[in-house]
Every structure is written in structure tokens, then in C-alpha cells.
Amino acid sequence: MTLLQIASLLIVLAGVFGAINYLFLKLPSAIGILVVALFASLMVIVTDALFPALTVEESIRAQVLELEFSEALLEGMLGLLLFAGALHVKLSDLRKAWLLILLMATMGIAVSTLIVGVAFSWITGMPIMIALIFGALISPTDPVAVLGVLRDADLPKSLETKIAGESLFNDGVGYVVFLVLVGLAFPSGDAHGAGLSGAATLFVQEALGGAVLGIVLGWLTFRVMRLIDDYALEVLITLGLAFGGYELAVWLHVSAPIMAVCAGLFIGDIGAKHGMSEETRQYVDAFWKLVDEILNAVLFLMIGFEVFAVAFKTDFALAGLMAIVVSLVARLAAVSIPVLMLRPFQSFSTGVIPIMTWGGLKGGISVALALSLPENEWKPLILTATYIVVIFSIIVQGLTITRLADRVGPTPELPHD
């Protein structure tokens, strides 16, 4: 199939499955599309098992593998999704909890990666370095999944903003940690240096370089938009920033996700206030919300279809179920440690830790990173465990986060000033 045919098929299926969900399941849009796609995929697998002569599963698996989910997300959709997500998160809201977000995006990711890595190595017998890679790819909360679910959840706006903001930043940091560990574990592949010194250099280059590039490109775009009063052209300029900035970051070997987040935050806050007319703000906001909705629908559809790329052996499935528990414990530690460290200096409501633990959803980025791993004997196990954790996170956690918020308090807040 050509790229245009694949894109057309995905859009058609996203629309059909979205309509099925809207008419019958009535789940939040993104989760509903994922559930219908996963159900359809499992039905195909069962049908093929009952009637082997059909070979439908084989044909679909070939198409799914040809789609290259990892490349499509990491090098195509991710820049637009992160930019769109950051565009609607205000800096003024992030400032109120910047220290907690910083600690969770750095210390929290490190603690979670270590806990998951050590536990998964003990459970499976996997070498510790390979297990740490699994820890790095499963630890970050996925901003795409978080924003897609929170959009339909009945959470207080302030809490929703801060959970989303945290997910935007720890995703970028987690991606960099993943790259560093892959470089250490597979030095014959895409290593960016030797040993720990090379890893440290890569981390600084990727994380800091991505942030600086995003701010610089956001500022340059803002200066250009101040000279223009044409909403169509300004929408096009923001699209060029998201596409071009992401590819420039990849070319410069800095973190493209962090670049997209920083550029989106700059344009969504400073650019919207001082560089756009009211008409332009409305059009830019509506355009990126539409892009976000469409790409989210397609992404969750693709996650449902990725079941064809997963090897569901019994021992793999058991390891995946245990990985759910391990990842939740690691997430609890990643949330609790920063909160307890800041508690003597800031006040926290009782609902912060459980809501941010359960609301830290995993998503397509974790699956894409697992698929991007160099071929090795442990990759099928990592992919299966990752997929099981992601499906549980999006469906179970995503559908129950609002209920949890209602139980722990009507309007739980993060730190007060």
C-alpha cells in the first residue's frame, strides 16, 4: 500500500470506529476508538485461529508491520501532537507548580526507571542494562494519552493543567534517558559516545539543546507573527514551526520532543498574548484543537492495531501483568518522593499523590520506543510487556481517573502559593 492509501484507510477507520463508540459504547473518544480497534483486531485473530485457511491475520500483520508505527509516531505525528498539547498549557499555570514538575521530570523519571529496571530484571532474568531500558521507556507518562483522556474527564481545570504539564516534560526527559541507555547497552548501534561521560554529554546535548532550540524558534516565530495580521498565514506559520522545528531538532541531534514542548508553550502563551490578534488566536486555537483531535484518533486506532505486532506467549503475558504492578509502584514512588520533599515548604491536598499516580497514563510513545529497539533476544518480551502496560493504563486507569478524583476530594489541588 502507498503512504496515501495507508493514511486514507486510517482516517476512514478512525471515523468509523469513532462513530461506533459514539453511538454504542459512549466512552471518551480516544479510549473508545482504542477499544473498538483492539476488539476488531482480537476478533480477526480469533477468526483466523478457527479458520486457518483464511490467513487474514497474516495479511493484516504484514500491513501493520509495514506501517512502521515507531517511525510514523516518533518522526511524523509526535511533533504535531506535542506542539498542540503544549499550545494549550499556560505558563502561568505551570509556574505555580514548576518545582514539583521539575523534580518529577528528572528525579521522578530516574527513580521510576531504576525501580522498574531492577524489578523487571529480577522477574524475567533479563540483563540489568536491558531491563533499565524497559524502565526508561515505560516510566514517562505519555502526554498524548494524558491529554486525550483528560480532555473527556471531569477533573478540576487546575489539576488537569498540571498533570498535563508534568507529562509534557517528563516525556521529553524520559525519551533522552532511553536514548542514553540504548547507547550504553548497544554501543555498536547508534551510540553517541563511550561510557558514562558520553552518556552525560548526550543527555545535556539532547535535553538542554532541545529546550534552547524550542525557545529560540518560538521567539523568532513570535517576532515574525507580530508583524503580520493574517490569520490564515499565521496558522500556516505555526504549522511550519511544528514540522520544521521538529525536523531541525532531529538533524541537530537535540531532543525533538522537548523542542516541540518549549516552542508550543512559548507560542501558546507569550505568542498568543502579544503576537496575535483576537481573530488569529481563535483560528490558531481551533486549528490545533482539530489537529490534536484527528491525530489522537488515528494514534489510538494504531495502538489498537499494534496487537498484531506483539508476541503473546504465556510467559510474556505473565511478565506483562507483573509489569503493570511494577510500573504503578514505580509511578507512586516518582510522585511521592518529590511531594514529600516539598511538603515542609508547600501545602498539598490529600488527593495529589493518588490522582497523579493513577492519572500518569502510558501511551503510544512507549510502544513506539519498544518497537525502535535494536533487534535482540529480549525485544519481543519488552514489546509484549510494554503493550500490556499501555493497554491497561489507557483503558482501566483512563476510565477510572474521574471516579478516583471524586473519591479523594471534590477539587484536589497541587501546591498552593
N, C-alpha and C positions, 0 to 999 in steps of 0.2 A: 504494500500500500504506500502511496505517496504521502508526504507530510500534510498536504491539504486534505486528502481523504481521511487521514487519521484525525486531524483537527475537526473536520466536519462530523465524523462519527462520534467523537467525544462530546461535542456540543449537542448533537441530537439526543444522545443517550442521557446526558445531564438534564436536558429539558424533559424527556420522557420520565425518567426516574424522579425528578423533582415534582412533576405533576402527580405521579403515583403517590408520593409521600404526602403532598398537599391534600389530595382527595381522600386518602385512606388511612395512612399512618399518623399524619398530623404531628410529626416530630419536628424539632428545629431543622431548618432547611438543610444545612451541611450534614448533620448526623443522619437525617432521613435518606439523603442521596447515597451516603456510605452504606447504610443498612440495606437498601434495595439493591445496590450494586453487589454487595457481599452475598446477599441471598441468591441473586441471579447467578453469581459465579459458583456458589456451592451447589445449586441445582444442576448446573452444567456438569460439574464434577460427578455428582451422584448419577445423573443420567448416563454419562459416559461409562461409569463403572458397571451399570446394569446392562448397557448395550455397547460393548467394546467396539463393535464394528463401525459405529458412528464416527469415532475419532474426533469428535467435536472439541474435546478438551485439548487434544494435541494441537489442533489448528489455532485455537484461541491462545494457548500458551505461547506458541510461536509468535503471534502478533503482539502479545503483551511484552515478551522479551525484546522484540524488535522495537517497541516503543521507547525503550531505554528510559524508564521512569526517573532514574537518578540524574541523567543528563537533562531531561526535559524540565525537571524541577530546579536543580541547582544552577543550571546555566540558562534557563529560559524564564520560568514563571516566578522564581523566588524573588528576583529583584523588584518586580512589579508588586508582588504581594507584600513584601516588607515595606516598600515605599508607601503603598496605600495604607497599610496598618499604622505606620509612624505618622502619616499625614494627619490622622485624626486623634492623635495623642498629644495633648498640650503640654508644653514645657512647664507652665505654671503649676499643673497638677503633679508633674514629676518632681519638681523642686521640693515639694512637701515631704517626699519620702526618698530623696536622692541617696542618702547614706545607706538605707536599708537595701535599695535596689542595687547599689554598687557592691555591697557585701554579698548579696545573693548571687550576683552575676559573676563574682570572682571566687570568693571563699566558698560560697554555696556549691558552685559547679565543681570545685576541687574536692570538697568533702564528699559530694554525691558520687563523683567519678571513682574515688578511692573505695567507698563502701560497696558500690555495685561491682567494681572490678575484683576486689578481694572475695566477696561473697560468691560471685559467679564462677571464679576460678576454683573455689572450694566445691561448689555444686557440681561442676562439669569436668574438672580436671584440666581445664584449659590453661595454657601458659599465662602467667600473670600479666604480661605486657599485652597480649591479645585480649584478655578479659578487661583490662583498663580501657582499651579502645571501645569495647562494648559499653563500658561505663560512661565514656565520654559522649557517645552518640545517643545514649538513652537518657542522660541526665538533663539536658536543656529542655525547658518547656517550649513547645512549638508555637510561635506567635500566630501562625496561620490557623492552627487548630483552636488556640485560646480565643482569638478574636472571632473566629467563625461560630464558636459555641456561645461566647459571652454576648454576642450580638442578639441572640434569641433568649438569653437567660434573664431572669428578673432579679438582677443584682443591683445594689446601690451604685450609682454612676461613679462615685469616687473610688470605690473598691474595684470596680471593673477597669477603670483607667489605670490604676496602679498595678493590678495583676497583668494587664496587657503590656504596660511599660516594662515591667520586670522581664516578661517573656521576650520582648524585643531585644533586650540587651544580653540576657544570658544565652540566648540562641546564638548570637554572633560570637560570644566568648567560647561557648561550647564547641562551635564549629572549628575555631582556631585550635583549641585543645585537641580535638580529634585529628586535625592535620599534623600537629606536633607528634602525637603518639604514633600515628601511622608512619611518619618519617623515621621514628626511632625503631619501630617494630619491623618495618620493611625497608631497610636502608638501600637496597638495590633498586627500589622503585622510585617514587617521586620525593626523595629525601631532600631537605633544604639545608642540610648541614650535618655535622658529625657530633654525636653525643649530646650531652645536656647543654653545652654552650650554643650549639647550632639550634637546639630546640628553643632556648630562651630568646635567641636572636629572631627566630621565626615568629615566636609569639608576639614580641614587641613590634616587629615589622608588620605583621598581619593586623593586630588589634589597633595599635596606635595609628598605623598608616591608613587603615580603613576609616577611622574616625576623622582624621585630619582631612583626608580626601573628600569625605562626605560633607564636612563643614565648608571647605573651600568651594566645592562645586555648588553647594546650596547657596552660599553667599554670592557667587558670580551669577547664578541664575536669578537670584533675588534682585541684584543690581540691574540686570537686563529687563526684568519684568517691571521694574519701577518706571522705565522709560516707555512702556507700551501700555495701551489701553484697548486691547482687542482680545476678548475672552477666548475665541477660538485659537488664536495664535498662542496665547498664554497656556492653555490646556496642552497644546502641542509641545510647548517648551518643557513643561513638567514631565510629559511622556518621554521626551528626549533625554531629560536628566535621569530618569529612572533606568531607561535602556542603556544609554551611552555611559552613564556613570558606573553602572554595574560591570559592563564590559571593560571599561578603562581600569577598574579596580582589579579585575581578573588579569589583565595584561600587565599591570604594575606589581602583581603578586602581593596585594594587600587584601584585607578581608572585604569582600564584596557585600556580604550581609550587613556588616557594621557600617559600611559606606551608605547603603540604602537607608538604613535606620536614621543615621545622622542627617542625611540630606532631606529625608522626609520630615523629620522633626523641625528642621530649620525652615523649610518652605511652609509647612503646615501651621507654624506659629508666627515667626517673625515675617516670613514672606506674605502670609495671609493678612497680617495686620497692617503692614507698611508698604507692601508692593502690589496689592491687588485692589481693584475697585469692588464694590459690593456685588455687582453683577458677575465679575470674574470669579470671586470667591464662591458664589453659588454654583457656577458651572464647573469649576475645578473640583469642588466637593462632590457634586453629583456624578461627575465623570469617574472619579476614583472610587466612589462607593460602588458604582456599576461594575467597574473593572474588578474590584475586590469580590463582589458577589459572584460574578461569572467564573473567575479563576478559582475561587473557593469551591464552587460546584464541580468544576472539572477535576480539581485536585482530589476532592473526597471521592469522586467517582473512580479515579485512577487508583486510589488506595484500596478501594473495594476489589478492583480487578487484579491487584498485585498478589492476591491469594494464589493465582496460577504460578507465580514465580517462587513460591515458598514450598519447602520440603517438609511435610507434616508427618515425620516419623514419630513413633510413640515417645522415645526418649527425648527428642527435640521438643515435642509438645509439653512434656512434663517440665523440662528445663524452662520453657517459656512461661508456664504457670507460676513456677517459683520465682522467675524474674519479675513478675508483676508485684509480688510481695516485697522483693528486694528493692525494686525501684521506688515503691511507696515509702519504705523505711528510709531510703536514701534521701528522698524528697523531703520527708519530715525533718531529717537532720539538717538539710540545706536551708530550710525555713526557720527551724527552731534556734539554731546557733546564732545567726545574726540578730534575731529578735531578742533573745536572752542577753546578748552582748549589749544591745542598745536600751534594754528595759530600764536600767538605772538612770538614763538620761532622757528618755522619751516615754510617753504613756501609750500603751497599746490596749485595744479592746480584746476581750477573751476569744473572739472569733477569728482573729487574724491567722493563727497557726493552722487550725484545721481547714479553713477555707482556702488559704494559699497552698496548702499541701494537696488537697483534693482537686483544686482548680488548676494545678500545674499540669496541663494536658500534654501528652506526647502526640506527634503527628507525622506528616509525610516526610519532613526533613530527616527524622531518624531512619525511616525506611530507605530514603534516598542515600544517606550516608552508608548504611549497611550494604546496599547494592553496589556502592562505589569502591568497596574494599578490594584490594588485590586478591586474586584467586588463591585460596589456601584451604587446608582441610577443615578449618573451623568456620569458614564463611557461611555454609548452609545453616549451621546451628545458630550463629549470631543473627542471621536474617530471619529465621523462624521465631526466635525469642523476641526480636525487635517487633515483628509484625503482631505477635500475640499481645505484647505490652501496649502497642499503639491502638489496636482494636479495642482492647479493654478500656484504655484511657478515654478514647473519644466517645464510645457508646455508653459505658457504665458511669464513668466519672462525669462525662459531659451532660448526661441526662439527670444526674442526681445532685449537681452542684447547687442548684437553686434550693432544693429541699434542705440540703445541709445548711445553707445560709439562713434559711428561715428558722432552723432549729437552734443554731448557736446565737442568734440575735437578729433583730429586725434590720439594723443598719450597722453592721460591723465595719470598723474603720481601721485604717493603718495609722501610723504615728501622727499625733496632733502636734501642731507647732506650739 
